[in-house]
Amino acid sequence: MSFDVKKVKIVVMVPCDYLKRVREVVLDMGAGVIGNYTHCSTSFLGIGSFKPNEEANPFIGENNKIEYVEEARLEIMVNVADVKQILKAIRKIHPYEEPGIDIIPLLDEDDFE
């Protein structure tokens, strides 16, 4: 069986105060299309943790101290051809020095027999 990946799901952890801004920017760039619907996204609240080392320049917290932050997990479908520009936009507007980003390949229902 062979799969032709045309879409991915980009998942990024965002501080709650920045969720609306990050979401709107990438959706206005054309991400989040599902069939006849545009601007589709999902977000979940959670608690993230991190400990910046000596060389980090943290947006939140202090070097060498573990931090717990309420964050939103933002999930958006993106065409493979648009992934690089969407990631560039996320990194430009995201406040974190190193945002947590996952890129998950999505299979189409038609790929299955």
JOBEL-V274666 format. One line per field, one symbol per residue. ss: DSSP state (2 for helix, 1 for strand, 0 for the rest). A space follows every 10 residues. Layout:
ss=???
//
This chain:
ss=0000001111 1111122222 2222222200 0001001000 0111111111 1000000000 0000011111 1111111112 2222222222 2220000000 1111110022 200
//
